[in-house]
Amino acid sequence: MPSMRSMRTFPSMRTFPSMPKLYFPRNILKLILYFVTLSIAINFIMNKQIMALLSLFIIAGLVYYINKNEMMALLISIIVTNLLLALQYLDIQYKEPLLKTTKTGQHISQAPEMFV
């Protein structure tokens, strides 16, 4: 019977080192992700970007429905919503106020007061 010393291990038989553990517990990462999502939602509300806010929560809901992982759903929804904002798919462009010229040459604004 051959001894254990005489058996050689081939490179393909060696074990690879295990993946490093997370430095933070999952609960801490989840709370940080909740905080980031809440702060982004408050930012969207303050900047009156309702489409971005709706897309953030709709995308998060769809990803959670498919994946059943809260952290992945929030992370993907934040990334996709910010990409859509950067590509200007969710921005509402306000047109310049319309000006009406009277017979005397004065300009009268027909736009609501919030645009003037």
C-alpha atoms as one frame of an Amber mdcrd trajectory, in Angstrom:
protein
   0.000   0.000   0.000   1.499   3.374  -1.003   2.108   5.853   1.726   0.398
   9.236   1.828   3.671  11.015   1.177   4.195   9.332  -2.121   0.838  10.591
  -3.474   1.153  13.855  -5.259  -1.604  16.344  -5.693  -2.069  17.849  -9.072
  -2.824  21.570  -9.476  -6.371  20.774 -10.550  -6.959  18.885  -7.310  -5.919
  21.695  -5.015  -8.588  23.570  -3.172  -9.020  27.247  -3.785  -9.199  29.671
  -0.895 -12.703  30.511   0.202 -14.281  33.852  -0.581 -13.667  36.532   2.036
 -16.474  37.172   4.467 -18.437  40.398   4.457 -16.933  43.043   6.648 -20.376
  44.296   7.673 -23.271  42.142   8.763 -26.185  41.939   6.343 -28.434  43.864
   8.724 -26.099  46.870   8.655 -25.883  46.785   4.858 -29.668  46.531   4.642
 -30.121  49.531   6.943 -27.592  51.557   4.922 -29.441  50.673   1.718 -32.778
  51.676   3.293 -31.263  55.010   4.337 -29.853  55.667   0.860 -33.195  54.800
  -0.757 -35.075  57.039   1.657 -32.707  59.954   1.050 -33.025  59.522  -2.731
 -36.814  59.413  -2.424 -36.822  62.628  -0.355 -34.555  64.239  -2.953 -36.961
  63.257  -5.755 -39.897  64.699  -3.799 -38.098  67.982  -3.098 -37.056  68.354
  -6.747 -40.597  67.438  -7.879 -39.368  64.461  -9.909 -42.450  62.335  -9.441
 -41.708  60.070 -12.423 -38.298  59.238 -10.972 -39.864  58.489  -7.582 -42.488
  56.231  -9.137 -39.922  54.420 -11.251 -37.713  53.883  -8.188 -40.476  52.093
  -6.313 -41.976  50.286  -9.321 -38.604  48.878 -10.368 -37.857  47.884  -6.763
 -41.236  46.145  -6.528 -40.772  44.271  -9.798 -37.261  43.113  -8.931 -38.408
  42.041  -5.466 -41.338  40.144  -6.999 -38.930  38.256  -9.263 -35.954  37.826
  -6.939 -37.357  37.976  -3.365 -34.226  39.785  -2.188 -34.760  43.246  -0.702
 -31.161  44.420  -0.941 -30.828  43.389  -4.575 -34.175  45.000  -5.457 -33.258
  48.327  -3.867 -29.759  48.350  -5.322 -30.972  47.590  -8.852 -33.791  50.141
  -8.636 -31.386  52.876  -7.481 -28.956  52.120 -10.302 -31.620  51.889 -13.022
 -33.455  55.021 -11.871 -30.243  57.058 -11.803 -29.307  55.766 -15.256 -32.727
  56.763 -16.583 -32.311  60.217 -15.057 -28.817  60.568 -16.510 -30.135  59.622
 -19.964 -32.993  62.117 -19.474 -35.778  59.569 -19.910 -37.513  60.707 -16.731
 -36.942  64.461 -16.951 -39.897  66.630 -17.812 -38.735  69.530 -19.912 -40.681
  72.695 -19.295 -41.243  74.823 -22.352 -40.485  78.494 -22.314 -43.432  80.684
 -21.423 -45.510  81.787 -24.336 -45.558  85.502 -24.984 -48.437  87.226 -26.651
 -47.751  90.524 -28.396 -50.474  93.147 -28.255 -51.133  95.781 -30.895 -49.131
  98.311 -28.898 -46.069  96.037 -28.927 -46.221  94.931 -25.285 -45.511  91.328
 -24.397 -48.073  89.594 -22.217 -47.152  86.257 -20.709 -49.718  83.477 -21.127
 -47.803  81.009 -18.975 -48.824  80.157 -15.415 -47.175  82.250 -12.728 -44.838
  79.463 -11.638 -42.995  79.632 -14.991 -42.610  83.426 -15.110
